[in-house]
Amino acid sequence: MKDRTESTTHMDFERLTPDPAVGLSSEQAQRRMDCGAHNAPPEGITPSVGNIVFKNVFTLFNFINLLLALAVTLVGHPKNALFFFIAVGNTLMGIVQELRAKRTLDRLSVLARGKATVIRDGRQLTVDQDEVVLDDVLLVAAGGQICADGELLTGEGLEVNESLLTGEADNIAKHPGDRVLSGSFAAAGQGRIHVTAVGRDSYAGTLTVAARREKKNKTPLKRTLDNIIRALTIAILPLGALLFYTQYTGSGELVTSVLGTTAAMIGMIPEGLILLTGVTLTVGALKLASKKALVQSLPSIETLARVDVLCLDKTGTITDGTLEFEELIALGGTTAEQAGELTAALMGALSDDNATATALRAAFSLSPLWPVSARVPFSSARKWSAAGFEGHGCCVLGAPGFVLDADALELIRPTIDEYAARGLRVLCLAKSNGPLPEDGLPDDLQAAALLILSDTIRPEAADTFRFFSGQGVTLKVISGDDALTVSTIARRAGIEGAERYVDMSALPEGSDLAAVARENTVFGRVTPEQKRALIAALKDAGHTVCMTGDGVNDVLAMKEADCSVAMIGGSDAARGACDFVLMSSNFAAMVDVLREGRRVINNIENVASMYLVKTIYSTLLSLLYIFIPSPYPFAPLQMTPISALTVGVPSFFLALRGNYEKPQGRFLANVLENSLPAALVVVFNVLVVELAGASFGLTQAETSTMNVLLTGLVGFCLLIQVARPLKPLDIALISALAVVFSLTFLLFGDFFMLGSLFTRNAFFYLPLCYISHRMFLFLSRRIARAARIIEDRRRARMG
């Protein structure tokens, strides 16, 4: 171990360049931990607690609510300021949700993900990634994500993929002395890295959620909610100011004008909708966690619910990732014994730790001790591995189409096709008497043997794929293996259309990937870059695409997809790029993930109309009462039972119902089909009551009470429609809320005024209730029909 002349000024230890075989001592590592020179996640990756609180507290709607609460309090009606507590509740819930998101992001950030292997005291030691210290010797192998910056000390064919940093897909060969960056991952080979930067000093400070940085587009639900809030932000202040001005100049009564304007403005704010959306998504995430599916991004729940194309990697999804050696077929002048000896020598020379290497080492355990002159580890981009031996030439193992030239391949094509048609994996072992070139394959390679391996299909695969097909989700299998083999395995697993397959390695340059993606179900011999291109082609065709995978060759496609799923047993890089992690490595959990996502989104779309109906009729009434020379028909306190009993309380029950239909992407249309008819009926009722009050000499208290009762009736009509099909519990809930709504007026209202109101105006009020109900049903049907016609025409234009 050699001392470095450089030492840090803020840490009480000398910088070292350790022996790659020995690493730091335990005492040296502990000293660095005590000094803070370890791989702690850098601050600022997620917003600070203070920033989260500030952003949620200091909003325009909170400011409006505070001003309105102060206004009604100053004019002597503090009980009308109860709406402010709803705003406080929404703010607290928003803070809680963001703090929860902060904890999730911090826990699942690039630096905090997974384990790391370091060399200390001459031994390999597995530690948490935040326990890696400055000057550690970090051992990395294919599939592992590099958690700290460093300099390569020794390596065996180490190739690093920096796509999460630079967006470039090509693997970069690393040699001793080369710099290695945190956030990249080993695509092939292995190496020992001297850690030179950790924590905030490393590249990883800029990498949090880098694997998802290309998926910044908002979901349809989020986009619609933002548009609603943006429109209200523009309209609410000038509309409220104009309403107050006309009310006050027309009547000269400050108290009435303040109360009316306050009721109108708080009615325009859908205070519970954002709260409901956040809570429902969080409950969905918790339910999925209980089913062993970890949600790494709440909005991805909605995205997955809208998926109509699911792209599968064969290994780890259709199969369980394990392989079993079946048969060796000697070729040319090579005997089976010689081919076995070559295979054993190659496996002994390479450090590959994939399923293929594991199966072959188990089958050919006695490797000859041939001196190794060169090594090329397996790479999914190359699809072969190789080693050179002093005095024995070199041998190569890989996909036949990537190892042999066209003439040699054609000679053994019938044998390859025979085994591939049975769903078996075929590898070609080739040999050369010359040395292994530094770049590429020898020109004189001769096929020595075919190695036959079998995949194990997951027992739950067929039922899972049958479920997705029944839900209208198209399945595509994208694999680096032979296309015919993958097609056969896909057919055995029950994937519809698996007989339509294509060998991507045989596609001519400039092929129409959109047509290829549309016409085929199975894609074989796919490179990582081609996987990404296929996902992009499906997205360009208007599909919402989910990609599943567990290897480093899936990372680019997972980044490109609208959402992605990885197995817990997959590579660090795959888990770092995904939105969902299946903690049990059981692909059947995808059924629960899809169902829960659809339930969440369908319920939010369903109950959103209950919140927006108040926004719509409050906006329309505000516009009308700018010109009507009468007080605004509601007071803030009167909005409370309407908001709480016809919207707030039932929405949280309805948001938990089971509704697993595929979302149609018609959030706004679905909302307006319910909320617009109800809002128009409320406005109609208010205008009729206003006219009746002037005709029959009703007091302001009487007309206001009648408006509240009629609006509550419309609210319950809407609630019944949204809750359909009604179940016994739904009927009990709605009945209980209606009773409470009635008791609110009896217990807290003017009992004698109510009695007088109904005694004198029953001939008017009761027919109006019936008309309101029939009008609501009529408008609902008409608007729904018009919305369907418009939607059908839109789809027809889109083809």
C-alpha positions in Angstrom: 0.0 0.0 0.0 1.5 3.3 -1.1 0.9 6.7 0.7 -0.2 9.5 -1.5 1.4 12.9 -1.0 -2.0 14.5 -1.2 -4.1 14.7 1.9 -7.4 16.4 2.5 -7.5 19.6 4.6 -10.8 18.9 6.1 -10.2 15.2 7.1 -7.8 13.8 9.6 -6.3 11.0 7.5 -3.8 10.5 4.7 -5.1 9.7 1.2 -4.0 6.2 0.1 -3.7 4.2 -3.1 -4.3 0.7 -1.7 -3.2 -2.6 -3.0 -6.1 -3.9 -5.1 -5.7 -7.4 -3.5 -5.7 -6.0 0.1 -7.7 -2.8 0.2 -8.0 -0.7 3.3 -7.7 -2.1 6.8 -10.8 -2.1 9.0 -9.3 0.7 11.1 -8.6 2.9 8.1 -12.1 2.4 6.8 -13.6 3.2 10.2 -11.5 6.3 10.4 -12.9 7.6 7.2 -16.4 6.8 8.3 -15.9 8.8 11.5 -14.6 11.7 9.4 -17.6 11.7 7.1 -15.6 10.5 4.1 -18.2 7.9 3.2 -20.7 7.5 0.4 -23.6 9.3 2.1 -26.3 10.6 -0.3 -25.6 14.2 -1.0 -27.9 16.9 0.2 -30.2 18.6 -2.2 -31.1 15.5 -4.3 -34.7 16.0 -3.1 -36.2 19.3 -1.8 -35.5 20.0 1.8 -38.2 19.8 4.4 -38.3 23.6 4.6 -38.8 23.9 0.8 -41.6 21.4 0.9 -43.4 23.2 3.7 -42.9 26.6 2.0 -44.2 25.4 -1.3 -47.3 23.9 0.2 -48.1 26.7 2.6 -47.5 29.7 0.4 -49.9 29.0 -2.5 -52.4 31.3 -4.2 -55.4 29.3 -3.0 -54.2 29.3 0.6 -53.6 33.0 0.4 -57.2 33.5 -1.0 -58.6 31.3 1.7 -56.8 33.2 4.4 -57.9 36.6 3.1 -61.5 35.4 2.9 -61.4 33.9 6.4 -60.1 37.2 7.7 -62.7 39.2 5.8 -65.7 37.2 7.2 -64.2 37.3 10.7 -63.7 41.1 10.5 -67.3 41.7 9.5 -68.5 39.8 12.5 -69.2 36.3 11.2 -66.3 34.1 12.4 -68.4 30.9 12.1 -68.5 31.4 8.3 -64.7 31.0 8.3 -64.9 27.2 8.9 -63.9 26.7 5.3 -60.4 27.8 6.2 -59.9 24.6 8.2 -60.5 22.6 5.0 -57.7 24.6 3.4 -55.4 23.9 6.4 -56.2 20.2 6.1 -55.4 20.2 2.4 -52.1 21.9 3.1 -51.1 19.5 5.8 -52.0 16.6 3.6 -49.9 18.0 0.7 -46.9 18.4 3.1 -47.3 14.8 4.4 -47.5 13.5 0.8 -44.4 15.3 -0.3 -42.4 14.3 2.8 -43.4 10.8 2.0 -42.2 11.2 -1.5 -39.0 12.7 -0.3 -38.3 9.7 2.0 -39.1 7.4 -0.9 -36.8 9.2 -3.3 -34.0 9.5 -0.8 -34.2 5.8 0.0 -34.3 4.7 -3.6 -31.9 7.2 -5.0 -28.9 6.1 -7.0 -26.5 6.1 -4.1 -28.8 4.4 -1.6 -29.7 1.5 -3.8 -28.4 -2.0 -3.1 -25.1 -3.3 -1.7 -21.5 -2.9 -2.7 -18.5 -5.3 -2.5 -15.3 -3.9 -1.2 -11.9 -5.3 -0.5 -10.7 -4.8 3.1 -8.0 -6.6 5.1 -7.5 -8.7 2.0 -11.1 -10.1 2.1 -14.2 -9.4 0.0 -16.8 -7.7 2.2 -20.4 -6.8 1.2 -21.6 -3.5 2.7 -24.4 -0.9 2.2 -23.5 1.5 -0.5 -23.4 4.4 2.0 -20.6 2.5 3.9 -18.2 2.7 0.9 -15.4 5.1 2.0 -12.8 7.2 0.3 -9.9 5.1 -0.9 -11.8 1.8 -0.7 -11.2 -0.8 -3.3 -14.6 -1.4 -4.9 -15.2 -4.7 -6.7 -17.7 -4.4 -9.6 -19.0 -7.1 -12.0 -21.4 -7.2 -14.9 -24.8 -6.0 -13.9 -23.6 -4.0 -10.9 -24.1 -0.3 -10.6 -21.0 1.8 -9.7 -21.8 3.8 -6.6 -18.8 6.1 -6.3 -16.3 7.8 -8.6 -13.0 6.1 -8.9 -9.9 4.9 -10.9 -9.7 1.4 -12.3 -6.8 -0.5 -10.7 -7.3 -3.9 -12.3 -9.8 -5.2 -14.7 -10.8 -8.3 -16.7 -12.6 -7.0 -19.8 -14.5 -4.4 -17.9 -16.9 -2.5 -20.1 -18.9 0.3 -18.5 -22.2 1.7 -19.8 -22.7 5.4 -19.0 -26.1 5.9 -20.6 -27.6 7.0 -17.3 -25.0 9.8 -17.3 -24.6 10.8 -20.9 -27.5 9.1 -22.8 -25.0 7.3 -25.0 -25.8 3.6 -25.4 -22.3 2.3 -26.3 -20.3 0.4 -23.8 -16.9 1.9 -23.0 -13.9 -0.4 -22.4 -12.0 0.6 -19.2 -8.3 -0.1 -18.7 -6.2 0.4 -15.6 -5.9 4.1 -14.8 -9.2 5.0 -16.5 -11.7 7.1 -14.6 -15.0 5.4 -13.6 -18.1 7.5 -12.7 -20.8 6.8 -10.1 -24.2 6.1 -11.7 -22.7 4.1 -14.6 -22.9 0.3 -14.5 -20.7 -2.6 -15.5 -22.0 -4.1 -18.8 -19.4 -6.8 -19.1 -16.3 -8.1 -17.2 -15.2 -7.1 -13.8 -12.7 -4.8 -12.1 -11.4 -3.3 -8.9 -11.8 0.4 -8.5 -9.9 2.8 -6.2 -12.6 5.1 -4.8 -11.6 8.7 -5.3 -14.8 10.6 -4.6 -17.9 9.9 -2.5 -21.1 11.6 -1.5 -21.6 15.1 -2.6 -18.1 15.2 -4.2 -19.0 12.4 -6.6 -20.8 12.5 -9.9 -23.8 10.9 -8.2 -24.8 14.2 -6.8 -26.3 15.0 -10.2 -27.8 11.5 -10.7 -30.8 11.2 -8.5 -33.6 9.6 -10.5 -31.3 10.0 -13.6 -32.7 6.7 -14.8 -36.1 8.4 -15.1 -35.0 11.9 -16.3 -36.3 11.2 -19.9 -39.9 10.6 -18.5 -40.7 14.1 -17.3 -44.0 14.3 -19.2 -47.0 14.7 -17.0 -49.6 12.0 -16.8 -53.0 12.8 -18.4 -54.6 13.1 -14.9 -51.9 15.4 -13.6 -52.1 17.5 -16.8 -55.9 17.9 -16.6 -55.7 18.9 -12.9 -53.0 21.4 -13.6 -55.1 22.9 -16.4 -58.1 23.2 -14.1 -56.1 24.9 -11.4 -54.4 27.2 -14.0 -57.8 28.3 -15.3 -59.1 28.9 -11.8 -56.0 30.9 -10.9 -56.7 33.2 -13.8 -60.4 33.6 -13.2 -61.0 33.5 -9.5 -59.5 36.8 -8.3 -60.9 39.2 -11.0 -64.2 37.4 -10.9 -64.4 37.7 -7.1 -63.4 41.3 -7.1 -66.0 42.2 -9.8 -68.7 40.3 -7.9 -67.9 42.1 -4.6 -67.9 45.5 -6.4 -71.3 45.0 -8.0 -72.8 43.5 -4.9 -71.6 46.3 -2.7 -72.4 49.2 -5.0 -75.8 47.7 -5.7 -76.9 47.1 -2.1 -74.5 49.2 0.0 -74.4 46.3 2.6 -70.8 45.4 3.4 -71.5 42.2 5.4 -73.8 40.7 2.8 -71.4 41.5 0.0 -68.4 40.0 1.8 -70.3 36.8 2.7 -71.7 36.4 -0.8 -68.3 37.0 -2.5 -66.6 34.6 0.0 -69.1 31.9 -0.7 -68.7 32.3 -4.4 -64.9 32.2 -4.3 -64.5 29.2 -2.0 -67.1 27.4 -4.1 -64.9 27.9 -7.2 -61.9 26.2 -5.4 -62.1 22.3 -5.6 -60.3 22.1 -2.3 -60.5 18.4 -1.8 -59.7 17.2 -5.3 -55.9 17.5 -5.1 -56.1 16.0 -1.6 -58.2 13.1 -2.8 -55.8 12.4 -5.7 -52.7 12.3 -3.5 -54.3 10.2 -0.8 -55.8 7.7 -3.3 -52.4 7.3 -5.0 -50.7 6.8 -1.7 -53.2 4.2 -0.6 -52.7 2.4 -3.9 -48.9 2.4 -3.3 -49.3 1.0 0.2 -51.6 -1.8 -1.1 -49.1 -2.7 -3.8 -46.3 -2.8 -1.2 -48.4 -5.3 0.8 -48.5 -7.4 -2.4 -44.7 -7.3 -2.7 -44.6 -4.6 -5.4 -42.6 -1.5 -4.6 -43.8 1.8 -6.3 -40.9 4.1 -6.9 -42.9 6.9 -8.4 -46.6 7.6 -7.5 -47.5 9.0 -11.0 -46.4 5.7 -12.5 -49.4 4.1 -11.0 -51.6 6.1 -13.4 -49.3 5.4 -16.3 -49.3 1.7 -15.8 -53.1 1.8 -15.5 -53.3 3.2 -19.1 -50.7 0.7 -20.6 -52.0 -1.1 -23.7 -48.7 -2.7 -24.8 -46.5 -4.7 -22.4 -43.0 -5.5 -23.6 -41.4 -8.5 -21.9 -37.8 -9.6 -21.7 -37.9 -13.4 -21.9 -35.4 -14.0 -19.1 -36.8 -13.2 -15.7 -40.3 -12.7 -16.9 -41.4 -15.6 -19.1 -38.7 -17.8 -17.7 -37.3 -17.7 -14.1 -33.8 -16.8 -15.3 -32.2 -20.2 -14.6 -30.7 -22.5 -17.3 -29.9 -26.2 -17.4 -27.4 -27.7 -19.8 -29.0 -30.3 -22.0 -26.6 -31.5 -24.7 -23.3 -31.0 -26.5 -23.2 -31.6 -30.2 -19.7 -31.9 -31.6 -19.1 -30.4 -35.0 -16.4 -30.8 -37.7 -13.4 -32.8 -36.6 -13.8 -31.9 -32.9 -14.8 -34.8 -30.6 -17.2 -34.4 -27.8 -14.4 -34.8 -25.3 -12.3 -32.0 -26.9 -15.4 -29.7 -27.1 -16.0 -30.3 -23.4 -12.4 -29.5 -22.6 -12.6 -26.3 -24.6 -15.8 -25.3 -22.9 -14.4 -26.0 -19.5 -11.2 -24.0 -20.3 -13.3 -21.0 -21.5 -15.5 -21.0 -18.4 -12.4 -21.3 -16.2 -10.8 -18.3 -17.9 -13.8 -16.0 -17.8 -15.4 -14.4 -14.7 -18.8 -14.1 -16.3 -21.5 -14.6 -13.7 -24.6 -14.9 -15.8 -27.1 -17.8 -16.0 -25.4 -19.3 -19.0 -22.0 -19.4 -17.3 -23.5 -20.9 -14.2 -25.1 -23.7 -16.1 -22.0 -24.5 -18.1 -19.6 -24.4 -15.1 -21.9 -26.9 -13.4 -21.8 -29.2 -16.4 -18.1 -28.8 -17.2 -16.5 -28.4 -13.8 -13.0 -29.7 -14.4 -11.3 -27.0 -16.4 -7.8 -27.5 -17.7 -5.1 -25.2 -16.4 -4.2 -23.5 -19.7 -2.3 -20.2 -19.4 -4.7 -17.4 -20.4 -3.3 -14.8 -22.8 -6.5 -12.7 -23.4 -10.1 -12.5 -22.2 -13.3 -10.9 -23.6 -16.2 -11.3 -21.2 -19.8 -11.7 -22.5 -21.7 -8.6 -23.5 -25.3 -8.4 -24.6 -24.2 -6.0 -27.4 -21.6 -8.5 -28.7 -23.5 -11.6 -27.8 -20.3 -13.6 -27.4 -17.4 -14.1 -25.0 -13.9 -15.4 -25.8 -10.5 -16.3 -24.3 -7.1 -16.9 -25.8 -4.7 -19.5 -24.4 -1.0 -19.8 -24.8 -0.2 -22.8 -27.0 -3.9 -23.6 -27.5 -5.2 -20.8 -29.7 -8.5 -19.3 -28.7 -12.1 -20.2 -28.4 -15.4 -18.2 -28.6 -18.8 -18.9 -27.2 -22.0 -17.1 -28.3 -25.0 -16.9 -30.5 -24.3 -18.8 -33.8 -25.3 -15.9 -35.9 -22.8 -13.6 -34.2 -19.9 -16.1 -34.0 -19.9 -17.8 -37.5 -19.8 -16.3 -40.9 -22.8 -16.8 -43.3 -21.4 -19.9 -45.0 -20.5 -21.8 -41.8 -23.8 -20.8 -40.3 -25.8 -22.1 -43.2 -24.2 -25.6 -42.8 -25.5 -26.1 -39.3 -28.7 -24.0 -39.7 -31.0 -27.1 -39.8 -29.7 -28.4 -36.5 -30.0 -25.0 -34.9 -33.6 -24.6 -36.1 -34.5 -28.1 -34.9 -33.5 -27.3 -31.4 -34.8 -23.7 -31.5 -38.2 -25.0 -32.6 -38.3 -27.0 -29.4 -37.7 -23.9 -27.3 -34.1 -24.7 -26.5 -31.3 -22.2 -26.4 -28.4 -23.0 -28.9 -24.9 -21.6 -28.4 -22.0 -22.1 -30.7 -18.5 -23.0 -29.5 -15.9 -22.0 -32.1 -12.1 -22.3 -32.0 -9.1 -20.9 -33.8 -5.5 -21.9 -33.8 -4.4 -18.3 -33.7 -4.4 -15.7 -30.9 -7.5 -13.8 -29.9 -7.4 -10.4 -31.7 -7.7 -7.2 -29.6 -10.7 -6.1 -31.6 -13.2 -8.6 -33.0 -13.1 -12.2 -33.8 -10.4 -14.3 -35.6 -10.9 -14.8 -39.3 -10.3 -18.6 -39.2 -12.9 -19.5 -36.6 -14.3 -23.0 -37.0 -17.4 -24.3 -35.3 -16.4 -26.9 -32.7 -19.7 -27.7 -31.0 -23.3 -26.6 -30.3 -24.2 -26.3 -26.7 -27.9 -26.9 -25.9 -29.5 -25.3 -22.8 -33.1 -25.1 -21.6 -35.0 -22.3 -19.9 -37.4 -22.9 -17.1 -40.8 -21.2 -17.7 -42.4 -19.6 -14.7 -45.3 -21.6 -13.5 -47.5 -18.6 -13.1 -46.6 -17.2 -16.6 -49.5 -18.6 -18.6 -52.2 -17.4 -16.2 -50.6 -14.0 -16.0 -50.4 -13.5 -19.8 -54.0 -14.8 -20.2 -55.1 -12.1 -17.8 -53.3 -9.3 -19.7 -54.8 -10.5 -23.0 -58.2 -10.4 -21.5 -57.6 -6.9 -20.3 -56.8 -5.6 -23.8 -53.1 -5.4 -23.2 -51.0 -6.5 -26.2 -47.9 -8.5 -25.3 -44.6 -8.2 -27.1 -41.5 -10.3 -26.3 -38.1 -8.6 -26.9 -35.1 -10.8 -26.3 -31.5 -11.1 -27.2 -31.9 -14.8 -27.8 -32.7 -16.7 -31.0 -36.0 -15.5 -32.4 -37.4 -19.1 -33.1 -36.4 -20.2 -29.6 -38.1 -17.2 -28.0 -41.2 -17.7 -30.2 -41.5 -21.3 -29.1 -41.1 -20.5 -25.4 -43.6 -17.7 -25.8 -46.1 -20.1 -27.4 -45.6 -22.5 -24.5 -46.3 -19.7 -22.1 -49.6 -18.9 -23.8 -48.7 -15.6 -25.4 -51.1 -14.8 -28.3 -49.5 -14.2 -31.7 -46.1 -15.7 -30.6 -45.8 -17.4 -34.0 -45.2 -14.0 -35.5 -41.5 -13.4 -34.9 -38.5 -11.6 -36.4 -34.8 -11.9 -36.1 -33.7 -8.3 -35.6 -30.0 -9.1 -36.4 -31.2 -10.0 -40.0 -33.1 -6.7 -40.6 -31.6 -4.6 -43.3 -30.4 -1.1 -42.5 -33.1 1.5 -42.5 -36.0 -0.9 -42.0 -39.4 0.5 -41.0 -39.3 -0.2 -37.2 -42.9 1.0 -36.8 -44.1 -1.7 -39.2 -41.9 -4.3 -37.7 -43.1 -3.5 -34.2 -46.7 -3.5 -35.3 -46.7 -6.8 -37.3 -44.7 -9.0 -34.9 -45.1 -10.3 -31.4 -41.6 -11.8 -30.8 -38.3 -10.0 -31.5 -35.1 -12.1 -31.3 -31.5 -11.2 -31.4 -32.3 -7.7 -30.3 -29.4 -5.4 -29.2 -30.0 -2.9 -26.3 -30.2 -0.1 -28.7 -32.8 -1.9 -30.9 -34.9 -2.6 -27.8 -35.0 1.2 -27.1 -35.9 1.8 -30.8 -38.7 -0.7 -30.7 -40.2 0.9 -27.6 -39.9 4.4 -29.2 -41.7 3.1 -32.4 -44.6 1.7 -30.3 -44.9 5.0 -28.5 -44.8 7.0 -31.7 -47.8 4.8 -32.9 -49.8 6.2 -30.0 -49.4 3.3 -27.5 -48.7 3.5 -23.8 -45.8 1.1 -23.3 -44.5 -0.7 -20.2 -41.2 -2.5 -20.4 -40.2 -5.3 -18.0 -36.7 -6.5 -17.5 -34.0 -7.4 -15.1 -30.7 -7.1 -16.9 -28.3 -4.3 -18.0 -29.4 -4.9 -21.6 -32.9 -3.8 -20.7 -32.0 -0.4 -19.1 -32.2 1.7 -22.3 -35.6 0.3 -23.2 -36.8 0.8 -19.6 -35.8 4.4 -19.7 -37.6 4.9 -23.0 -40.8 3.2 -22.0 -43.7 5.2 -20.4 -43.2 3.0 -17.3 -41.0 0.1 -16.4 -40.9 -2.9 -14.1 -37.9 -4.8 -12.7 -37.5 -7.9 -10.6 -35.8 -7.5 -7.2 -33.3 -10.2 -8.2 -32.3 -8.2 -11.3 -29.3 -6.0 -11.8 -28.7 -2.8 -9.9 -28.9 -0.9 -13.1 -32.4 -2.3 -14.0 -33.7 -1.6 -10.6 -32.3 1.9 -10.9 -34.1 2.6 -14.1 -37.6 1.2 -13.2 -40.8 2.6 -11.8 -41.9 -0.6 -10.1 -39.9 -3.3 -8.4 -41.5 -6.8 -7.9 -40.0 -7.6 -4.5 -40.8 -11.3 -4.7 -39.5 -11.8 -8.3 -42.9 -13.2 -9.1 -44.2 -11.8 -12.3 -47.8 -12.7 -11.3 -47.6 -9.7 -9.1 -48.0 -7.6 -12.2 -51.7 -8.5 -12.2 -52.1 -6.8 -8.9 -50.1 -3.8 -10.0 -52.2 -3.3 -13.1 -55.5 -3.8 -11.3 -54.6 -1.4 -8.5 -53.5 1.2 -10.9 -56.7 1.0 -12.8 -58.8 1.0 -9.6 -57.0 4.2 -8.5 -57.4 6.1 -11.7 -61.0 5.0 -12.4 -62.1 6.1 -9.0 -60.3 9.4 -9.2 -62.0 10.1 -12.5 -65.3 9.0 -11.1 -65.4 11.1 -8.0 -63.7 14.2 -9.5 -67.1 15.2 -11.0 -68.4 15.6 -7.4 -65.8 18.2 -6.6 -65.9 20.1 -9.9 -69.7 20.5 -9.9 -69.4 23.1 -7.1 -66.6 24.8 -9.1 -68.8 25.0 -12.2 -72.0 26.3 -10.6 -70.1 28.7 -8.4 -68.3 30.2 -11.4 -71.6 30.5 -13.4 -73.5 32.0 -10.5 -70.7 34.5 -9.9 -71.0 35.6 -13.5 -74.8 35.9 -13.3 -74.9 37.8 -10.0 -72.6 40.4 -11.4 -75.7 41.5 -13.3 -78.5 40.3 -11.0 -79.3 43.0 -8.5 -79.7 40.6 -5.5 -77.4 39.2 -2.9 -75.4 36.1 -3.8 -77.6 33.1 -3.0 -75.2 31.3 -0.6 -73.3 32.1 2.6 -69.9 30.4 3.3 -71.4 28.5 6.3 -74.2 27.1 4.1 -71.6 25.6 1.7 -70.2 23.4 4.5 -72.9 20.7 4.7 -73.1 20.6 0.9 -69.3 20.2 0.5 -68.9 17.8 3.4 -71.9 15.5 3.0 -72.5 15.3 -0.7 -68.8 15.5 -1.8 -66.1 15.2 0.9 -67.2 12.2 3.0 -68.6 10.0 0.3 -65.7 10.6 -2.1 -63.2 9.0 0.2 -65.4 5.9 0.4 -66.0 5.8 -3.3 -62.3 6.3 -4.1 -61.6 2.9 -2.5 -64.1 0.9 -4.6 -63.0 -1.9 -6.9 -63.1 -0.7 -10.5 -60.7 -2.5 -12.8 -61.8 -1.4 -16.3 -59.2 0.0 -18.6 -59.1 3.9 -18.3 -60.1 5.5 -21.6 -58.1 8.7 -21.2 -61.3 10.8 -21.1 -60.9 12.3 -17.7 -62.4 15.7 -18.5 -65.2 14.2 -20.6 -66.1 11.7 -17.9 -66.1 14.6 -15.3 -68.3 16.9 -17.4 -70.8 14.2 -18.2 -71.7 14.2 -14.5 -70.7 17.6 -13.2 -71.9 19.8 -16.0 -75.6 18.6 -15.8 -75.6 18.9 -12.0 -74.1 22.4 -12.1 -76.7 23.5 -14.8 -79.5 22.2 -12.6 -78.2 24.1 -9.6 -78.0 27.3 -11.6 -81.5 26.7 -12.9 -82.9 26.1 -9.4 -81.2 29.3 -8.0 -82.7 31.4 -10.8 -86.2 29.9 -10.3 -86.0 30.5 -6.5 -84.7 34.0 -7.1 -87.7 34.7 -9.3 -90.1 33.0 -6.8 -88.7 35.1 -4.0 -89.4 38.3 -5.8 -92.9 37.1 -6.8 -94.0 35.7 -3.4 -92.2 38.0 -1.1 -89.8 35.5 0.4 -87.1 36.8 2.7 -83.4 36.4 1.9 -83.1 33.7 4.6 -85.9 31.7 3.1 -84.6 31.8 -0.5 -81.1 31.1 0.7 -82.3 28.1 2.7 -84.3 26.8 -0.2 -81.3 27.1 -2.5 -79.2 25.1 -0.1 -81.8 22.3 0.2 -82.2 22.1 -3.6 -78.5 22.1 -4.2 -78.1 19.3 -1.6 -80.8 17.4 -3.4 -78.9 17.7 -6.7 -75.7 16.7 -4.9 -77.3 13.5 -3.7 -78.7 12.8 -7.2 -75.1 13.1 -8.5 -73.8 11.0 -5.7 -76.2 8.2 -6.5 -75.3 8.4 -10.2 -71.5 8.3 -9.5 -71.9 5.5 -7.0 -73.7 3.1 -9.4 -74.0 0.2 -9.4 -75.2 0.7 -5.9 -74.4 -1.9 -3.3 -76.0 -2.3 0.1 -73.2 -0.4 1.8 -73.5 2.4 -0.8 -77.2 2.7 -0.1 -76.6 2.7 3.7 -73.9 5.4 3.3 -76.0 7.7 1.1 -79.0 7.3 3.3 -77.0 8.1 6.4 -75.5 11.2 4.8 -79.0 12.3 3.7 -80.3 12.0 7.3 -77.3 14.0 8.6 -77.9 16.6 5.9 -81.6 16.9 7.0 -80.6 17.0 10.7 -78.2 19.8 10.1 -81.1 22.1 9.2 -83.3 20.9 12.0 -80.7 21.2 14.7 -78.7 24.3 13.6 -81.2 26.1 11.4 -84.2 28.3 12.3 -86.8 25.6 13.0 -89.8 28.0 12.9 -88.6 29.6 9.6 -88.2 26.1 8.1 -91.7 25.1 9.1 -93.2 28.3 7.7 -91.2 28.0 4.5 -92.5 24.5 3.7 -96.0 25.2 4.9 -96.4 28.3 2.7 -94.4 27.1 -0.3 -94.8 23.3 -0.5 -96.8 23.7 -3.7 -93.7 25.3 -5.2 -90.8 23.5 -3.5 -91.9 19.9 -4.0 -92.6 20.2 -7.8 -89.2 22.0 -8.1 -87.5 19.1 -6.5 -89.1 16.7 -8.9 -88.3 18.9 -11.9 -84.6 19.2 -10.7 -84.3 15.4 -10.5 -85.8 14.9 -14.0 -83.8 17.7 -15.5 -80.6 16.3 -14.1 -81.3 12.9 -15.6 -82.2 14.4 -19.0 -79.1 16.6 -19.2 -76.8 13.7 -18.1 -78.1 11.5 -20.9 -77.9 14.3 -23.5 -74.4 15.5 -22.6 -73.1 11.9 -22.3 -74.4 11.1 -25.7 -72.9 14.2 -27.2 -69.6 13.4 -25.5 -69.6 9.9 -27.0 -70.3 11.2 -30.5 -67.5 13.7 -30.3 -65.1 11.0 -28.9 -66.1 8.6 -31.7 -65.4 11.3 -34.4 -62.1 12.1 -32.8 -61.1 8.4 -32.9 -62.3 8.1 -36.5 -60.0 11.1 -37.5 -57.1 9.4 -35.7 -57.7 6.2 -37.7 
